[in-house]
Amino acid sequence: MAKIFIFIGVIFIIIGILMYLFKDFPLFHLPGDIVIKKENFTFYFPITSSIIISIVLSAIFYIISKIFQ
């Protein structure tokens, strides 16, 4: 169980470093993300980005479960 947490932590660190290096990362500016801009208010709901992140994380966790089974 500890190996899984270490592996997940390393993945999060790598993702964080990549997002820091590529500040204009297009993940959260995809078509389908909802953006509502008013005078003093901006609402942003990244629905497409959330779906892509969910698919990627599901695949990663599936692979991890098959490796450690």
Z-matrix of the N, CA and C atoms (Angstrom, degrees):
N
C 1 1.450
C 2 1.524 1 110.82
N 3 1.310 2 117.64 1 -37.63
C 4 1.460 3 121.16 2 179.64
C 5 1.525 4 110.84 3 -65.69
N 6 1.332 5 117.40 4 -33.99
C 7 1.457 6 120.89 5 179.04
C 8 1.520 7 111.11 6 -62.85
N 9 1.319 8 115.98 7 -37.86
C 10 1.468 9 120.23 8 179.69
C 11 1.527 10 110.15 9 -64.59
N 12 1.338 11 117.32 10 -44.83
C 13 1.457 12 120.78 11 179.94
C 14 1.533 13 111.38 12 -64.37
N 15 1.319 14 117.14 13 -38.24
C 16 1.463 15 120.34 14 177.63
C 17 1.524 16 109.85 15 -66.00
N 18 1.312 17 117.35 16 -43.13
C 19 1.458 18 121.95 17 179.35
C 20 1.524 19 110.67 18 -62.28
N 21 1.323 20 117.05 19 -45.55
C 22 1.466 21 120.97 20 178.89
C 23 1.529 22 110.29 21 -63.79
N 24 1.310 23 117.56 22 -40.13
C 25 1.462 24 121.21 23 177.62
C 26 1.511 25 112.34 24 -61.92
N 27 1.322 26 116.73 25 -42.23
C 28 1.462 27 120.74 26 178.29
C 29 1.529 28 110.42 27 -64.09
N 30 1.317 29 117.05 28 -40.25
C 31 1.471 30 120.38 29 177.93
C 32 1.528 31 110.35 30 -62.73
N 33 1.332 32 117.56 31 -43.75
C 34 1.467 33 120.40 32 178.73
C 35 1.528 34 111.23 33 -63.75
N 36 1.311 35 117.66 34 -38.07
C 37 1.467 36 120.60 35 178.18
C 38 1.523 37 110.32 36 -64.77
N 39 1.318 38 117.39 37 -43.59
C 40 1.466 39 121.24 38 179.01
C 41 1.533 40 110.14 39 -63.16
N 42 1.319 41 117.21 40 -44.64
C 43 1.464 42 120.59 41 178.72
C 44 1.526 43 110.51 42 -62.39
N 45 1.323 44 117.16 43 -42.14
C 46 1.460 45 120.78 44 178.64
C 47 1.511 46 112.56 45 -62.68
N 48 1.324 47 117.02 46 -41.87
C 49 1.466 48 120.73 47 178.46
C 50 1.528 49 110.29 48 -64.80
N 51 1.335 50 116.94 49 -43.20
C 52 1.462 51 119.96 50 178.88
C 53 1.524 52 111.70 51 -63.03
N 54 1.327 53 117.21 52 -41.36
C 55 1.459 54 119.84 53 179.04
C 56 1.524 55 111.10 54 -68.34
N 57 1.330 56 118.21 55 -31.69
C 58 1.457 57 121.43 56 176.69
C 59 1.526 58 111.11 57 -69.77
N 60 1.327 59 116.42 58 -40.95
C 61 1.458 60 120.13 59 -178.79
C 62 1.529 61 112.19 60 -72.48
N 63 1.319 62 116.74 61 -36.92
C 64 1.465 63 121.64 62 -179.54
C 65 1.524 64 108.69 63 -109.39
N 66 1.335 65 115.82 64 79.17
C 67 1.467 66 120.50 65 -174.40
C 68 1.524 67 112.50 66 -65.43
N 69 1.318 68 116.99 67 -27.63
C 70 1.460 69 120.46 68 177.87
C 71 1.525 70 110.45 69 -93.14
N 72 1.321 71 115.19 70 39.31
C 73 1.463 72 122.24 71 -179.11
C 74 1.530 73 108.52 72 -62.86
N 75 1.326 74 119.03 73 123.01
C 76 1.470 75 120.81 74 -171.76
C 77 1.532 76 114.71 75 -76.83
N 78 1.320 77 118.66 76 6.99
C 79 1.461 78 119.99 77 -175.43
C 80 1.520 79 112.46 78 -63.06
N 81 1.325 80 118.17 79 -40.96
C 82 1.452 81 120.15 80 -176.09
C 83 1.520 82 112.93 81 -97.47
N 84 1.313 83 117.26 82 22.58
C 85 1.461 84 122.07 83 175.65
C 86 1.522 85 109.55 84 -133.93
N 87 1.304 86 117.03 85 43.68
C 88 1.457 87 121.82 86 -177.24
C 89 1.526 88 110.89 87 -89.88
N 90 1.334 89 116.83 88 156.15
C 91 1.461 90 118.79 89 171.72
C 92 1.527 91 109.13 90 -63.91
N 93 1.285 92 116.99 91 136.35
C 94 1.458 93 120.94 92 -176.51
C 95 1.514 94 112.53 93 105.47
N 96 1.317 95 117.46 94 -17.25
C 97 1.463 96 120.90 95 173.07
C 98 1.523 97 107.88 96 -75.43
N 99 1.306 98 116.84 97 133.75
C 100 1.458 99 121.79 98 -174.69
C 101 1.530 100 109.62 99 -90.31
N 102 1.334 101 115.80 100 124.70
C 103 1.463 102 121.74 101 177.93
C 104 1.532 103 107.40 102 -130.00
N 105 1.326 104 116.10 103 122.78
C 106 1.462 105 122.13 104 176.26
C 107 1.523 106 107.06 105 -120.82
N 108 1.336 107 115.75 106 118.03
C 109 1.466 108 120.64 107 -179.24
C 110 1.524 109 109.10 108 -114.24
N 111 1.309 110 116.04 109 125.56
C 112 1.467 111 123.40 110 173.77
C 113 1.521 112 107.36 111 -117.05
N 114 1.314 113 116.79 112 -170.73
C 115 1.463 114 120.08 113 -178.09
C 116 1.527 115 112.04 114 -61.43
N 117 1.310 116 117.71 115 -55.84
C 118 1.465 117 121.82 116 -176.93
C 119 1.522 118 112.72 117 -115.14
N 120 1.318 119 116.95 118 20.55
C 121 1.457 120 119.70 119 -171.78
C 122 1.525 121 109.33 120 -146.91
N 123 1.321 122 116.29 121 135.24
C 124 1.459 123 121.85 122 173.38
C 125 1.521 124 108.27 123 -131.86
N 126 1.335 125 115.82 124 125.30
C 127 1.462 126 121.80 125 177.76
C 128 1.513 127 107.35 126 -113.55
N 129 1.322 128 116.32 127 127.27
C 130 1.461 129 121.80 128 -178.63
C 131 1.516 130 108.98 129 -129.32
N 132 1.332 131 116.48 130 122.43
C 133 1.466 132 121.39 131 178.33
C 134 1.530 133 107.98 132 -126.82
N 135 1.336 134 117.82 133 104.69
C 136 1.471 135 121.10 134 -175.05
C 137 1.529 136 112.45 135 -83.08
N 138 1.320 137 117.18 136 72.04
C 139 1.471 138 120.17 137 -175.08
C 140 1.532 139 111.60 138 -68.76
N 141 1.318 140 118.69 139 -43.79
C 142 1.464 141 120.65 140 179.85
C 143 1.528 142 110.85 141 -66.37
N 144 1.320 143 115.97 142 -42.66
C 145 1.463 144 119.66 143 178.16
C 146 1.525 145 110.79 144 -62.96
N 147 1.324 146 117.38 145 -38.62
C 148 1.465 147 121.07 146 178.69
C 149 1.522 148 111.56 147 -63.98
N 150 1.318 149 116.68 148 -39.62
C 151 1.472 150 120.26 149 178.89
C 152 1.524 151 110.45 150 -65.33
N 153 1.326 152 117.24 151 -42.86
C 154 1.467 153 120.59 152 179.60
C 155 1.525 154 111.00 153 -64.94
N 156 1.331 155 117.00 154 -43.82
C 157 1.462 156 120.73 155 177.83
C 158 1.531 157 110.37 156 -61.97
N 159 1.318 158 117.61 157 -40.32
C 160 1.460 159 121.63 158 178.83
C 161 1.530 160 111.59 159 -62.68
N 162 1.316 161 116.90 160 -43.25
C 163 1.465 162 120.49 161 179.00
C 164 1.526 163 110.91 162 -64.03
N 165 1.324 164 116.67 163 -44.60
C 166 1.467 165 120.68 164 -179.57
C 167 1.525 166 110.91 165 -63.86
N 168 1.342 167 117.14 166 -46.22
C 169 1.470 168 119.60 167 179.48
C 170 1.523 169 111.84 168 -65.47
N 171 1.325 170 117.95 169 -36.99
C 172 1.469 171 120.29 170 176.63
C 173 1.523 172 110.93 171 -61.98
N 174 1.327 173 116.55 172 -41.94
C 175 1.458 174 120.16 173 178.74
C 176 1.524 175 110.90 174 -65.90
N 177 1.325 176 117.41 175 -41.34
C 178 1.469 177 120.84 176 179.02
C 179 1.520 178 110.53 177 -63.14
N 180 1.323 179 117.56 178 -46.93
C 181 1.464 180 120.29 179 -179.55
C 182 1.527 181 111.70 180 -66.77
N 183 1.336 182 118.31 181 -32.69
C 184 1.454 183 121.16 182 176.21
C 185 1.531 184 110.31 183 -65.03
N 186 1.330 185 116.16 184 -44.51
C 187 1.460 186 120.56 185 179.08
C 188 1.528 187 110.76 186 -64.26
N 189 1.326 188 116.53 187 -43.12
C 190 1.469 189 120.34 188 178.88
C 191 1.527 190 110.84 189 -61.95
N 192 1.337 191 117.02 190 -41.62
C 193 1.464 192 119.09 191 -179.55
C 194 1.524 193 111.34 192 -66.70
N 195 1.314 194 117.54 193 -33.44
C 196 1.477 195 120.38 194 178.24
C 197 1.528 196 110.57 195 -72.75
N 198 1.323 197 117.36 196 -34.63
C 199 1.470 198 120.63 197 179.97
C 200 1.520 199 111.11 198 -68.71
N 201 1.327 200 117.47 199 -45.16
C 202 1.458 201 121.94 200 -174.39
C 203 1.528 202 113.40 201 -90.74
N 204 1.305 203 119.03 202 10.05
C 205 1.455 204 120.91 203 -178.57
C 206 1.499 205 111.26 204 -88.41
